[in-house]
Amino acid sequence: MNKPEFFVTPGYGEYMLDELHYSQAVKIGNRVETSGQGGWDDDLQIPELLADEIAQAFRNVKLTLAAAGASWEHVVHINSYHVGGLPPEVNDVMVRLYSHYMPNHAPI
């Protein structure tokens, strides 16, 4: 059985590990799983505009995947959780970002 390897996203990940005691990704064999990725920057600041926050979350996933030796082209499943409802603009932004980060994936 493969031992799990844990990965910390450069920047905000060090804080998450030191203060909250978790890593942003775990790799077992050739499978990578990421933990919750929000739309914060390295100072844990969240942009004012919702579209910018979502875009930052996608960039954070990219950084986390890279730390574990993977990229968006390896992504096969995403769970997206939203607090406080789902304004219509969220779908538009997420579709645009999925198309950008995962252009070769067929829509489900």
N, C-alpha and C positions, 0 to 999 in steps of 0.2 A: 504494500500500500504506500502511496506517495505521501510524504509529509507536506503539510500546508506551508506555504511561504506567504508572509504578510508584507504589504507594501504601503508606504506613506507617500501621499502626494506632496511634491515639493511646495514649499510655501505654507499655506494654511494647514496642511496635513501634520506638520510638526506640533502645532498647537493642539490639534485634535487628539494626537497620540499622548502628548504630555498631560493635558488637562482632562480629557474625556476618556482616555485609555482605549482608543480604538484606531484601527488602521482602515484606510479607505478601500483596500483591495486585498483579496486572498487568492492565491493560485494553488491549485491542486492538480498535479499533472500538467495538462495543457489547457485546463479550464480556469478562467478568471471570473471572479464574482466581485462586484463593487458594492460598497455600502452607500448609504444615502448621500447624494451629492446635491448641494443647494447652489443657489445663485450668488454666493458670496465671493469676495476677492480675498487676497492673502491677509488682509486686515479684518476679515470677517464682516465687511461692510456689504450691504445689499443695495443694489441700484434702486433709484426712485421709480423708474419705469419698469413695469412688469415684463415687457418684451426684453429689456436689457438684463433683467434678473434671469429669465429663462435662457437667454443666450449665454450668460455666464455659467449657468449650470451645465450646459452642453460643453463649454470649454473645460470646465472642471472634470467632467467625465473623460474628456480627451486626455488631460494631464494624468488622471488616475490610471487610465488604461496604459498609457505610455510608461508609467512607473513600474507596471507589472509586465512590460514587454508586449503589450497588445495595442490595438488601435480600433477605431470605429468600424473598420472593415471586418473585424472579428465578432461584432455584436450580433446576437441572434434573438435577444429578448430584452425588453425594457418594461419596468413598472414605473409609472409616473403617479405620484401622489400630490394632491393639491389641497391646501388648507383654505377654508373660507369661500368655497364655491369655485366655479370655473367660468370666468368671464369669456365671452365669445372670442376675444383676441387671442386667448391661449391656444386654441386649436390652430389658428392661422400661423402663429409664430412657431409652434411645434412642428407642424407639417413642413414649413419652410426649412427649419433646422434639420429635421430628419432627412429631407431631400438633399441638404448640403452635406451632412456628415455620413449619410448612408445612401449615396446615389445609386448603387448597384443592387439594392434590396427591392424586391417586388413588394408592393403594398399588400397588406393582408386584408 
